[in-house]
């Protein structure tokens, strides 16, 4: 029986567009940004910031070296926010009908730049932050590990007092889904930009 539902952030709660982010980093002066960035796993300092290995300030310093000019927090935030094209507020509001019966959590490879927006009143038109919709936020840069590595899932289960077979994980990344499933976590594959509400409702009904 499912007691906990965990959602990815980008591609599940929001629509992401990698090409838009690549253009913005290119504008800052990053040559061939695709060498560092893709939809699911970053490289170099882009991985280090998401994995919590460096601070936001250190990331800006490394990006300044790459770009050959000073990059501020706001410059970097502008580029990272290129990933986000839409917040699925109707799905977030739907999830509130499930709270109480299930604990709701987020498990995301993310960074301080995107989260400075997501955890503010600017996140939704009604002025709610991401944290107001969920019981737990499991964020890679705070946990010092990232998907699809096993450690982030085991930390999530331990910190959230969850049993794998009572937990459902919704993600749009195939490797992330596969990693969770290997640990016995139930999974649901979402599609970036598409509603997963019906599929979630059917999954929950089957697991009752």
N, C-alpha and C positions, 0 to 999 in steps of 0.2 A: 504494500500500500504506500502510495506517495504521500509524504508529509512536507517535503521541501521542494521548491521549484527555483532553479537558478538560471539566470538569463545572461547571455553575452550582451555587451553594450552596442558597439558598432556593428551594423548589419542586422541587428535584431530589434533593439529599442530605437535605433536610428538607422536611416539609410546612409550608406557611405559611398563616396566616389573617389577612388584612388587617383584617377587622372587629374582631378581638380586640385588635390593636395600636391601632386607632383608639379603642377604648373606654378603653384604658389611658392614652393621651395625653390623652383627655378628662378622665379622673380627675385628672391632674396640673394641669389647668386650661387646656388648649389648646382654644379655641373653634373649632368646625368643623375638626377635624384633617384631614378629607378634602381640604381645600384644599392641604395640604402633602404628603400621603402617598397613594401607591397601591402596588400590588403590585410595580411594575417601575421606577418613576422618581419621585424625590421633588422637592420644590420648596423654595425659600427656604433656611433654615439646615439643613433636612433633606437637601436636595441638597448643600449646601456640606460637610457632615460626611462624606457618602459619597464626594464627589469629592476629599476631602483638602484643601479650601480653608480649613477652619478646624479647630482642635484640639477634643478632647473638652471641655476646659474652656471654650473659646469657645462651643461649642454649648450647654453648660449655661447660660452667661451669656445667650445670646440666648433660650433657652427660658424662663429666669427672667423676662425682660422680657415675653415673650408671655403667660406664665401669671400674672404679677403676684405671684410669690413665688419664694423661692430653690429652685432645682432642682439637686440634687446628681448626681454620677456615678451613684450607685445608683438614684436616682429615674428618671433617663433610661434606664439599663440595664433596669430593670423594664418600662418602657413599650416599648422596642425589642424586648425578648424576647417581647412579646405576639405578634409575628409567628410565632414558632417553636412548633409544637404537637407535632412528632414528629421524631426523628432516625432515618433509615433504616439502622439498624446492620447489618441483614442484607445490604443492598446494599453498604455499606462493607466488610464482611468478604468479600463476593464479589469486590470489586475487587482485593483482595490476591492473588487467584489470577491476576490479569492482570499484576501488577507483574513487571518483568523483560522481558516481551515488549513491553510498552508503557510509556512514561512516563505517569504519571497526574498531572493538575493540576486546580486549582480556579481558575475565573475568576468573580469575584463582585462585584456592587455591594453593599458592606457598610460597616460602621463599627466604631470601636473598642469600642463597647458590646457588640454581639453577638459580636465576635471575642474579647473578654476572657473570654467563656464558652466559645466554640468552641475556643479554643486553650488550654484548661485540662483537667484531669482530669475535670471535671464534664460534658464533652461527651458521653461514652458511659458506660453502666453498668460497663464493664470498665476505666474509668479512662484511656482513650486520648484524646488531643487530635486535632483535625482534621489537624494537620500530620503526625501519625504514619501517616496513611493515604495521603498524597500526596507526590509528588516536588517539586511546586512549588505555592505559593499566590500567585495573582495577585489582589490585593485592591484595589478601586478607591480607597480612602482612602489607600493607600500609593503607588499609581501616579499619583495626581492626575489621573485621568480615569476615565470610566465608560461602561458600555454604554448605548445602542447606538452610541456614537461610535466612529469608525474607529480613533482613536489607541490605545485600550486593546487592541484586537486586534493591531495592528502592534507595540506594545510587548511584548505577550505572546509573539508569534512570535520577536521579536528576543532577548528575555531568556531564553526557553526553548530557543533554538537549534532552532526548529521551522520546517519548511516547510509552507505552507498546505495543499498537496495531500496531505500526510502526517498531517494533524491532523483529528481528529473532535471536534466541539463539541456537547455535550448541554446544552440549556437549555429552560426551559418558556415563555420569552417569544418571541413571534413576531417582534417587531422585532429582538431580539438575534440570533435565528437568521438572519434576512434579512441583517443587517449582516455577520455572519461569512461567509455564503455569497457575498456580493459580493466578498470578498477571496480567494475560492477555497478557503476552509476547508470541509471536509465537515461536515454537520450532522445532528443527530437531535433532533427535537422531543419533549420529555417532557411529561407532564401532572402538575401539582401533586397530590401525594398518591398517585400511582399508580406501580407498579413499571415500570421501563424495562429490566429485565435481559434479557428475551426479545428486545425490539427491538434492544438493543445487540448481543447475540450474533449475531442475524441480519445486522445491518449489518456487523459485523466479518467474518463468513463471506463475505459478498458482496464485500468489499473485498480479500480475500486473493489 
